[in-house]
Amino acid sequence: MTVFDLSLEGGLAFVGDRLGAFSIAVHEGRVAGIFAGTDSVPAERRIDIGGHVVLPGLIDAHVHLRDPGPTYKEDLSSGTRAAAAGGFTLVADMPNCWPTTKGASAIMDKSRSIEERAYVDVAIWAAATAPEEVEAASDTGAVGIKRSEGRRVGK
C-alpha cells in the first residue's frame, strides 16, 4: 500500500464534470491521486479542509515584474509573493525591464534570479528584433517572444 506525503481530506473538487467529495493525495510536491468519497487516504500528514473547494493553481500569462530595472514598481520577490497570495502558481514575466530580457545572456541571468528570489514558478517572455535572437530565446527556455525595438520601458 502506498503511503503519500500529504492527504487533503474532507473537501470538494471538480473531477470530470462534477463537484464532489474527494481526498487528494500528494507525493513529492505533486498530486499523486484523487480518491472519491470521504475515506482517509494513507498519508504521513493529513489536513482536513472542512468542505472547502480545492482548485488548481492559477496562471497569469502576462505580468510585469520589472526586474531588473524599475523595481520600485515591483520586482521578482514582491510580484511572486502577491501572485501566491492570490492563488497563482505560475506567472509569465514580460520583457519590459531595463535592460530588456533580450538575448541568451539576459534570459539566463533572469532564470538565475528567478531560482533565487521567486515564490511561484515564473516563465520568461523574451524580447527580440532579429531572427537569431528568436532562436537564442527559444534555446534558453523563453516561452514566448515580444517584438522589441529596444526602447527603454518605464521609469
C-alpha positions in Angstrom: 0.0 0.0 0.0 1.3 3.4 -1.0 1.7 6.0 1.8 1.5 9.5 0.5 3.3 12.6 1.9 0.1 14.5 2.4 -3.6 14.0 2.1 -6.2 16.8 1.8 -9.4 15.4 3.1 -13.0 16.5 3.6 -13.0 18.9 0.7 -14.8 19.2 -2.6 -13.2 19.1 -6.0 -14.2 19.2 -9.6 -13.3 15.9 -11.2 -14.5 15.4 -14.8 -17.8 17.4 -14.9 -19.0 17.1 -11.3 -18.3 18.6 -8.0 -18.0 16.0 -5.3 -16.3 14.9 -2.1 -12.7 13.8 -2.8 -9.5 13.3 -1.0 -6.4 14.5 -2.8 -3.1 12.7 -2.2 0.2 14.5 -2.7 3.7 12.9 -3.1 6.9 14.8 -3.5 5.0 18.1 -4.1 2.7 16.8 -6.8 -0.8 15.5 -6.9 -0.4 11.7 -6.9 -4.0 10.6 -6.6 -7.6 11.7 -6.3 -9.9 9.5 -4.3 -13.7 9.7 -4.4 -15.6 9.9 -1.1 -14.5 10.9 2.4 -12.4 7.8 3.3 -9.0 8.6 4.7 -6.0 8.1 2.4 -2.8 6.6 3.9 -0.5 9.6 4.3 2.2 10.9 6.7 0.3 14.1 7.2 -3.5 14.7 6.8 -5.2 18.1 6.5 -9.0 18.3 7.0 -10.0 21.1 4.6 -13.5 21.2 6.0 -15.7 21.2 2.9 -13.7 23.9 1.1 -13.4 23.6 -2.7 -10.0 22.6 -3.9 -8.9 24.3 -7.1 -5.7 24.0 -9.2 -3.2 26.9 -9.2 -4.0 29.8 -11.4 -1.7 31.0 -14.2 -1.2 34.6 -15.3 0.4 34.7 -18.8 1.2 38.4 -18.8 2.8 40.1 -15.8 5.3 42.9 -15.4 7.8 42.1 -12.6 10.1 45.0 -13.7 13.2 43.2 -12.6 16.0 44.3 -13.4 15.2 47.9 -13.7 12.4 50.0 -12.1 12.0 47.6 -9.2 10.4 50.3 -7.0 7.2 49.4 -9.0 7.6 45.7 -8.4 10.2 43.0 -8.5 10.5 39.2 -8.6 10.0 38.8 -4.9 7.1 41.2 -4.3 5.3 40.2 -7.5 5.5 36.5 -7.0 4.5 36.8 -3.3 1.5 38.7 -4.4 0.8 36.0 -7.1 1.0 33.3 -4.5 -1.3 35.2 -2.1 -3.9 35.3 -4.9 -3.7 31.6 -5.7 -1.4 31.9 -8.7 1.3 29.2 -9.1 2.7 30.3 -12.4 3.3 33.8 -13.9 4.8 34.7 -17.3 7.1 37.8 -17.0 7.1 40.2 -19.9 10.4 41.7 -21.0 9.7 45.3 -20.2 12.5 45.7 -17.8 15.8 47.5 -18.2 17.9 46.1 -19.6 15.3 44.3 -21.6 15.2 40.5 -21.4 16.8 40.1 -24.8 19.4 37.5 -25.8 20.7 34.3 -24.2 22.7 36.0 -21.5 19.8 38.2 -20.2 17.5 35.2 -20.2 20.0 33.1 -18.3 20.5 36.0 -15.8 16.8 36.3 -15.3 16.5 32.5 -14.8 19.1 32.6 -12.0 17.3 35.5 -10.3 14.0 33.5 -10.5 15.6 30.5 -8.9 16.9 32.6 -6.0 14.0 35.0 -5.4 10.7 33.8 -6.8 7.9 32.4 -4.7 6.0 30.8 -7.6 7.0 29.4 -10.9 8.0 32.1 -13.5 8.0 31.7 -17.2 10.1 34.2 -19.2 8.9 36.1 -22.2 11.9 37.5 -24.2 12.3 40.5 -26.5 13.7 40.0 -30.0 14.2 42.1 -33.1 16.2 39.7 -35.2 15.8 36.0 -36.2 18.9 34.9 -34.3 17.5 36.5 -31.1 14.4 34.4 -31.5 16.5 31.2 -31.8 18.6 32.2 -28.8 15.5 32.9 -26.7 14.0 29.5 -27.7 17.2 27.7 -26.9 17.5 29.2 -23.4 13.9 28.5 -22.4 11.8 31.6 -23.1 8.1 30.7 -23.5 7.4 33.5 -25.9 8.8 36.4 -27.9 7.7 40.0 -27.8 8.9 42.1 -30.7 11.0 44.9 -29.3 12.7 48.0 -30.8 15.0 48.1 -27.8 13.4 51.2 -26.3 13.7 51.8 -22.6 10.4 50.9 -20.9 9.1 52.7 -17.8 10.9 55.0 -15.5 
